[in-house]
Amino acid sequence: MNRDEEKLLQAATKALPLAYAPYSNYKVAAAILTNEGKIFTGVNVENASYSLTICAERAALFSAVSAGYRSFSHLVVISEGNGFMPYPCGACRQVLMEFSPDLKIIVAGETGNIMRTSLAELLPYSFKQA
């Protein structure tokens, strides 16, 4: 893992206890790196009305966009709670694609498994601006 990826993994790990997952008990945290080198984190925040839940990836991205950033190089997503690898869901993939089609993604499950992929690999047929 390179230095940027290590920093992202540390940031996501630090944010993970802040996740609010009383319904699924599946905590997820994400850290996204801007092209300028700034890191933003996010966690999943569940709601009794499941459709109102927000994923960690979008929480991190929306925080960065709210601070004025629009391009990103890397995203790390980590989880705890059920052993699944925390690949971004379809909604997160499409929202991330809006800003950084070349985004590199690292997912880390609670068992210590780490997978590297890209947004383009995860979402080869995205909606695009006209």
C-alpha positions in Angstrom: 0.0 0.0 0.0 1.4 3.4 -0.9 1.5 6.3 1.6 -1.8 8.0 0.4 -3.6 4.7 0.7 -2.2 4.1 4.2 -3.4 7.6 5.2 -6.9 6.9 3.8 -7.1 3.5 5.6 -6.1 5.2 8.9 -8.7 8.0 8.4 -11.5 5.5 7.6 -10.5 3.3 10.5 -10.6 6.3 12.8 -14.1 7.2 11.5 -15.6 3.7 11.7 -16.7 3.9 15.3 -18.8 6.9 14.4 -21.1 5.0 12.1 -24.7 4.8 13.1 -26.0 1.3 12.2 -28.5 0.3 14.9 -30.7 -1.7 12.4 -28.1 -3.7 10.4 -25.2 -3.6 12.8 -23.1 -3.2 9.7 -20.8 -0.3 10.2 -19.1 1.3 7.2 -16.6 4.1 6.9 -15.0 5.7 3.9 -12.2 8.1 3.2 -11.8 9.9 -0.1 -8.7 11.7 -1.3 -9.0 14.9 -3.4 -6.6 15.5 -6.3 -5.2 18.3 -4.1 -4.3 15.8 -1.3 -7.1 16.5 1.2 -8.9 13.7 2.9 -12.6 13.6 3.8 -14.3 10.8 5.7 -17.9 9.6 6.0 -19.8 6.9 7.7 -23.1 5.1 7.1 -26.0 6.7 8.9 -29.1 4.4 9.1 -32.7 5.4 9.6 -35.8 3.4 10.6 -37.0 4.2 7.0 -34.2 2.3 5.2 -34.4 4.4 2.0 -33.4 7.5 4.0 -30.1 5.8 5.0 -26.9 7.3 3.6 -23.8 5.2 2.7 -20.3 6.1 4.0 -19.0 6.7 0.5 -21.6 9.3 -0.4 -21.3 11.0 3.1 -17.5 11.4 2.4 -18.0 12.6 -1.1 -20.8 15.1 -0.2 -18.6 16.5 2.6 -15.8 17.0 0.1 -18.1 18.6 -2.5 -19.6 20.8 0.2 -16.0 22.1 0.9 -15.5 22.9 -2.8 -13.7 19.9 -4.1 -14.7 18.2 -7.4 -12.0 15.7 -8.3 -10.8 12.7 -6.5 -8.1 10.1 -6.9 -8.7 7.4 -4.3 -11.4 6.0 -2.1 -11.0 3.6 0.8 -14.1 1.8 2.2 -13.9 -0.4 5.4 -16.5 -2.2 7.4 -17.3 -4.2 10.5 -20.3 -6.2 11.4 -20.9 -9.1 9.0 -17.8 -10.1 7.1 -18.9 -8.8 3.7 -16.4 -6.9 1.6 -17.8 -3.3 1.5 -17.9 -2.6 -2.2 -19.8 0.6 -3.0 -23.5 0.1 -3.8 -24.9 1.0 -7.2 -26.1 4.4 -6.1 -22.7 5.3 -4.6 -21.0 4.1 -7.8 -23.1 6.4 -10.0 -22.7 9.4 -7.7 -18.9 8.9 -7.5 -18.8 8.6 -11.4 -20.2 12.1 -11.6 -17.0 13.5 -10.2 -14.2 11.0 -10.8 -14.6 8.2 -13.5 -10.9 7.2 -13.0 -11.3 6.8 -9.2 -9.2 4.0 -7.6 -11.0 2.1 -4.9 -9.7 0.0 -2.1 -12.1 -2.1 0.0 -11.1 -3.7 3.3 -13.3 -6.1 5.2 -13.0 -6.8 8.9 -11.1 -10.1 8.2 -8.2 -8.0 6.9 -8.8 -8.8 3.2 -8.0 -5.9 1.0 -9.2 -5.6 -2.6 -8.1 -3.0 -5.2 -10.4 -2.0 -8.1 -11.5 1.0 -10.0 -14.8 2.8 -10.3 -14.8 2.1 -14.1 -14.4 -1.6 -13.4 -17.3 -1.6 -10.8 -19.6 0.5 -13.1 -18.7 0.0 -16.7 -22.1 1.3 -18.0 -22.8 4.4 -16.0 -25.1 7.3 -16.8 -23.2 10.2 -18.3 -23.8 13.8 -18.8 -25.0 14.7 -22.3 
